[in-house]
Amino acid sequence: MSSPANRGYLLLRRGGVLWGVDNAVVSGLTRQGVGYRIDIGIDIGAAPLSADEILCVVDSLRVQPASAALRRFWPGVAAGVAGLAVHGEQPLVIVDPKRPPQLLWLAPEAEGEGTDGER
């Protein structure tokens, strides 16, 4: 859940899924080609994330814990899920910023895009 000190959630779309990232941990947002790079400012060496679309920042969400069924049916993603919520009648997945799902990781070849043009 969001506290008054929290800066809300950055909502994004990646792989057809709506995701929410605690905006307090977002240290940078950069457009890269047709997508976006999201830098996470956590001192654990978190890799940058990738988004197909940035939607908005919402002040708060009612976050519910993820169930065991999520881990069973979406095993590659569920480990990086901090919870589930609904925004504008759309379900969304709240990202655990300390270990985001691999589906959100920025592809290594995308990290160099837009810098020197050589790849």
C-alpha positions as CSV (number, residue, x, y, z in Angstrom):
1,M,0.0,0.0,0.0
2,S,1.1,3.5,-0.6
3,S,2.0,5.8,2.3
4,P,2.0,9.6,2.4
5,A,5.8,9.6,2.0
6,N,5.5,7.3,-1.0
7,R,5.3,8.9,-4.5
8,G,2.8,6.5,-5.9
9,Y,3.3,3.9,-8.6
10,L,4.6,4.2,-12.1
11,L,2.2,2.3,-14.4
12,L,3.6,0.7,-17.5
13,R,2.8,-1.9,-20.1
14,R,5.2,-4.7,-21.1
15,G,4.4,-7.9,-23.0
16,G,0.7,-7.0,-22.9
17,V,0.7,-6.9,-19.1
18,L,0.0,-3.8,-17.0
19,W,2.7,-3.4,-14.3
20,G,3.1,-1.0,-11.3
21,V,6.5,0.0,-10.0
22,D,6.9,1.9,-6.7
23,N,7.7,5.4,-8.0
24,A,9.9,6.1,-5.0
25,V,12.5,3.6,-6.4
26,V,12.5,4.9,-10.0
27,S,15.7,6.9,-10.5
28,G,15.4,7.4,-14.2
29,L,13.2,7.1,-17.2
30,T,14.5,7.2,-20.8
31,R,12.9,6.7,-24.1
32,Q,14.9,4.1,-26.2
33,G,13.7,3.5,-29.7
34,V,10.1,2.3,-29.4
35,G,10.3,1.5,-25.7
36,Y,11.5,2.9,-22.4
37,R,14.3,2.2,-20.0
38,I,13.5,2.5,-16.3
39,D,16.4,2.8,-13.9
40,I,15.8,1.5,-10.4
41,G,17.7,3.3,-7.7
42,I,18.2,0.5,-5.2
43,D,21.7,-0.2,-3.8
44,I,21.6,-3.9,-4.8
45,G,22.7,-3.4,-8.4
46,A,19.2,-3.7,-9.8
47,A,19.3,-4.0,-13.6
48,P,17.3,-1.5,-15.6
49,L,13.8,-2.4,-16.6
50,S,12.1,-2.1,-20.0
51,A,8.6,-1.0,-20.9
52,D,6.7,-0.9,-24.2
53,E,4.5,2.0,-22.9
54,I,4.5,4.3,-19.9
55,L,1.0,5.1,-18.9
56,C,1.0,7.4,-15.8
57,V,1.8,7.7,-12.1
58,V,-1.0,7.1,-9.7
59,D,-1.0,8.3,-6.1
60,S,-2.0,5.1,-4.5
61,L,-3.3,1.6,-5.2
62,R,-5.0,-1.0,-3.0
63,V,-2.4,-3.7,-3.3
64,Q,-3.4,-7.3,-2.5
65,P,-0.9,-10.1,-1.8
66,A,-0.3,-12.5,-4.7
67,S,-1.8,-16.0,-4.2
68,A,-0.1,-19.3,-4.5
69,A,-2.1,-19.9,-7.7
70,L,-0.1,-17.0,-9.3
71,R,3.1,-18.8,-8.5
72,R,1.8,-22.1,-9.9
73,F,0.5,-20.7,-13.2
74,W,3.1,-17.9,-13.8
75,P,6.2,-19.3,-12.2
76,G,8.8,-17.3,-14.2
77,V,7.2,-14.0,-13.1
78,A,5.6,-14.7,-9.7
79,A,8.9,-14.5,-7.8
80,G,9.2,-10.8,-8.7
81,V,5.7,-9.9,-7.8
82,A,5.0,-7.8,-4.7
83,G,1.2,-8.0,-5.1
84,L,-1.8,-7.4,-7.4
85,A,-4.0,-4.3,-7.8
86,V,-6.7,-2.8,-10.0
87,H,-6.6,0.6,-11.7
88,G,-9.3,1.8,-14.0
89,E,-10.9,-1.6,-14.0
90,Q,-7.7,-3.1,-15.3
91,P,-5.8,-5.7,-13.2
92,L,-2.1,-4.9,-12.7
93,V,0.9,-6.6,-11.3
94,I,3.0,-4.8,-8.6
95,V,6.7,-5.4,-9.2
96,D,9.1,-6.3,-6.3
97,P,11.9,-3.7,-7.1
98,K,14.5,-5.8,-5.3
99,R,14.0,-8.7,-7.7
100,P,11.8,-7.7,-10.7
101,P,10.5,-10.4,-13.1
102,Q,12.8,-11.3,-15.9
103,L,10.0,-10.3,-18.4
104,L,10.7,-6.6,-17.4
105,W,14.5,-6.8,-17.6
106,L,16.1,-4.5,-20.3
107,A,17.6,-6.7,-23.0
108,P,21.5,-6.3,-22.9
109,E,21.5,-5.3,-26.6
110,A,19.0,-2.5,-25.9
111,E,21.2,-0.9,-23.3
112,G,23.5,0.6,-26.0
113,E,20.7,1.9,-28.2
114,G,20.7,5.6,-28.7
115,T,24.2,6.2,-27.3
116,D,26.8,5.8,-29.9
117,G,24.8,4.1,-32.7
118,E,27.3,1.2,-32.9
119,R,26.0,-2.2,-32.1
